Amino acid sequence: MPEILQSDSLRSLSGIRHGFFTSSWGDCGWSRTQAQMSVNINRQRIAEYIGVKHDHLLSCYQIHSPTVVTVEAPWKAGDRPQSDAMVTKTKGLALGILTADCVPVLFADVGAGVIGAAHAGWRGAVSGIIENTVLAMEKLGANRKSIHAAIGPCIWQASYEVGPEFPAPFLAENPEHQRFFRPAFKSDHYMFDLPGYTEMKLQALSLADVASSLADTCADETRFFSYRRSTLRNKEREGSLISVVVLAE
């Protein structure tokens, strides 16, 4: 079977299924029209594994925003909302986050029967996607002190070089966020700790548990797609990983 990573925190919960699917499951993104047949097949295999109908594995048109949608019924791929997080209390709807270096975060409050999934690129993270996902879960009846959150595979600091202008919005938010940047070899450049910044945002919400990132997508080319790695090599984007959480029926 192709490899799947799981968070010990979420795996210990009853009533949900989840997985951070590696590149061995193939490209799961909708962005490349020439690959749609294989993408459909890949997503069908993942839906079968996670135990939902093929059209119940959902993902959004991700735009690096702070926008969250509440999901009550499946949609067609062409009708997917522009959003970067989803929440639901409906069993059998699998929430899927697409990434190729950004941070996927899966959430669950099993007592309330509410789950969430967020795509946290740096723009979404600094503009509130993490906080907004928890607020949307609370509107469905979740209690933040009962929410477990898990950060999936994403680009780590050692792989994420950014330019001189990049730290500004983070430092404007809080000067102490300088700790998420260390000097790069290139003058006036920095190495940014995106999963560390995301974990800090989650910890500040006083959730029941926050699990750290599982792996570096850019550094581990045997298991993950990476937009940054493809860019550094002047190659076409390889594909998108998917991270999934579902309330079991």
C-alpha positions in Angstrom: 0.0 0.0 0.0 1.3 3.5 -0.7 2.5 5.4 2.3 0.2 7.5 4.6 1.3 9.5 7.6 -0.9 10.0 10.6 -0.8 12.1 13.7 -0.7 10.2 17.0 -2.9 12.9 18.4 -5.7 12.4 15.9 -5.2 8.6 15.6 -6.1 8.3 19.3 -9.5 9.8 18.7 -12.5 7.7 18.1 -15.0 8.5 15.4 -12.7 10.1 12.9 -10.4 9.0 10.1 -7.5 11.0 8.8 -4.3 10.8 6.7 -1.5 12.9 5.3 -1.2 11.2 1.9 2.3 11.0 0.3 3.3 11.5 -3.3 3.1 7.7 -3.7 -0.7 8.2 -4.0 -0.1 10.5 -7.0 -1.2 14.1 -7.8 -4.5 15.1 -6.2 -4.7 18.7 -7.3 -7.1 20.2 -9.8 -4.7 22.8 -11.2 -3.3 20.9 -14.2 -6.0 20.2 -16.8 -3.9 17.7 -18.7 -3.7 15.5 -15.7 -7.4 15.4 -14.7 -8.0 11.8 -15.5 -5.2 10.5 -13.3 -6.1 13.0 -10.6 -9.6 11.6 -10.6 -8.3 8.1 -10.2 -5.9 9.1 -7.4 -8.7 10.8 -5.5 -11.0 7.9 -6.0 -8.4 5.6 -4.4 -8.0 7.9 -1.5 -11.8 8.2 -1.0 -12.0 4.4 -0.9 -9.2 4.2 1.6 -10.7 6.8 3.9 -14.1 5.2 3.6 -16.3 7.8 1.7 -18.0 8.0 -1.6 -15.8 9.2 -4.4 -17.7 12.6 -4.7 -17.5 13.1 -0.9 -13.8 13.7 -0.9 -13.9 17.5 -1.1 -11.3 20.3 -1.6 -11.6 24.0 -2.2 -10.2 26.4 -4.8 -7.4 27.5 -2.5 -6.4 31.2 -2.8 -4.1 31.8 0.2 -7.0 33.6 2.1 -8.4 33.7 5.6 -11.7 32.4 4.3 -13.4 29.3 5.8 -16.5 27.5 4.5 -19.0 25.4 6.4 -19.6 22.2 4.5 -23.1 20.5 4.6 -23.1 18.7 1.2 -20.7 17.6 -1.5 -19.9 19.8 -4.5 -18.6 19.1 -8.0 -15.0 19.9 -8.7 -16.0 22.8 -11.0 -18.2 24.3 -8.3 -15.7 24.2 -5.4 -15.7 27.4 -3.3 -12.8 29.8 -3.1 -11.6 29.2 0.4 -8.6 27.9 2.4 -10.4 26.0 5.1 -13.5 23.9 5.7 -15.4 22.8 8.7 -18.3 20.3 9.0 -20.4 18.3 11.5 -21.7 16.1 8.7 -20.5 12.5 8.8 -19.1 11.0 5.6 -17.8 14.3 4.1 -14.1 14.1 3.8 -12.3 17.5 4.0 -9.2 17.5 1.8 -6.4 20.1 1.9 -4.1 20.4 -1.1 -0.4 21.3 -0.5 3.0 21.3 -2.1 4.9 23.0 0.7 2.2 25.0 2.5 1.0 23.8 5.9 -2.0 21.4 6.1 -3.7 21.5 9.5 -6.4 18.9 10.5 -8.7 19.6 13.4 -11.2 17.4 15.4 -13.5 17.8 18.4 -14.9 14.3 18.6 -17.2 15.2 21.6 -19.0 17.8 19.6 -18.7 15.9 16.3 -17.0 18.7 14.5 -13.9 18.6 12.2 -11.9 21.1 10.3 -9.1 21.3 7.8 -7.0 24.4 6.8 -4.5 25.3 4.2 -1.9 27.6 5.8 0.4 29.2 3.3 2.3 32.2 4.8 -0.4 34.7 3.5 -3.2 32.7 5.0 -1.4 32.1 8.3 -0.6 35.7 8.9 -4.1 36.9 7.9 -6.0 34.6 10.2 -6.9 31.2 8.6 -5.9 29.2 11.7 -8.0 31.4 14.1 -10.9 31.6 11.6 -11.1 27.8 11.3 -11.4 27.4 15.1 -14.0 30.1 15.2 -16.0 28.4 12.5 -15.8 25.1 14.4 -17.1 26.8 17.5 -20.1 28.1 15.5 -20.9 24.4 14.9 -20.7 23.6 18.5 -17.1 22.7 19.1 -15.2 23.7 22.2 -11.7 24.9 21.5 -10.4 23.3 24.7 -11.5 20.0 23.2 -10.1 20.5 19.7 -7.1 18.4 18.6 -5.0 19.9 15.8 -2.3 18.2 13.7 0.2 19.9 11.4 1.1 17.8 8.4 4.1 17.6 6.1 5.2 21.0 4.9 8.3 23.0 4.1 10.7 23.4 7.0 12.9 26.3 7.9 16.1 24.7 6.5 14.4 24.7 3.1 12.5 28.0 3.1 14.6 30.9 2.0 12.8 34.3 1.7 13.7 37.8 0.6 14.5 40.9 2.6 10.9 42.3 2.5 9.3 39.0 3.6 9.5 39.4 7.5 7.6 42.8 7.5 4.0 41.6 8.0 5.1 39.1 10.7 7.1 41.7 12.6 4.2 44.2 12.2 2.0 41.6 13.9 4.5 41.1 16.7 8.2 42.1 16.9 8.8 38.9 18.8 8.1 36.9 15.6 11.7 37.7 14.6 12.3 34.3 16.2 10.8 32.6 13.2 13.6 34.0 11.0 17.3 33.2 10.9 19.9 34.6 8.5 20.3 32.8 5.2 23.6 32.4 3.4 22.5 35.0 0.9 22.9 38.6 2.1 19.6 40.2 3.4 17.8 36.9 3.1 16.2 34.7 5.8 15.2 31.2 6.5 11.5 31.2 7.6 10.0 28.7 10.0 6.4 28.4 8.6 5.4 25.3 10.6 6.8 26.9 13.8 4.8 30.0 13.1 1.7 28.0 12.5 2.2 25.9 15.6 2.6 29.1 17.6 -0.8 30.3 16.2 -2.4 27.1 17.2 -0.9 27.0 20.7 -2.2 30.6 21.3 -5.7 29.3 20.9 -5.5 27.0 24.0 -6.6 23.9 22.1 -6.6 20.4 23.7 -3.6 19.3 21.8 -1.3 20.6 18.9 0.9 18.1 17.1 3.9 19.3 15.2 4.8 19.0 11.5 5.7 15.4 10.5 8.2 16.0 7.7 9.9 18.5 5.3 8.2 18.3 1.9 11.0 20.1 0.1 13.9 18.1 1.6 12.3 14.6 1.2 11.7 14.1 -2.5 11.1 10.4 -2.2 7.8 11.0 -0.3 6.5 14.5 -1.2 5.8 16.9 -3.9 7.4 20.3 -3.4 6.7 23.5 -5.3 9.9 25.1 -3.9 12.0 22.1 -5.0 10.6 22.2 -8.5 11.2 26.0 -8.7 14.8 25.7 -7.6 15.4 23.0 -10.3 13.5 25.0 -13.0 11.1 22.1 -13.5 7.4 22.0 -13.9 5.4 21.6 -10.8 5.1 17.9 -9.8 1.7 17.8 -8.2 -0.3 18.3 -5.0 -0.5 16.2 -1.9 -3.7 15.8 0.0 -4.4 15.7 3.7 -7.8 14.4 4.8 -10.1 14.2 7.8 -13.6 12.7 8.0 -16.2 12.0 10.6 -16.9 8.3 10.3 -20.5 7.3 9.5 
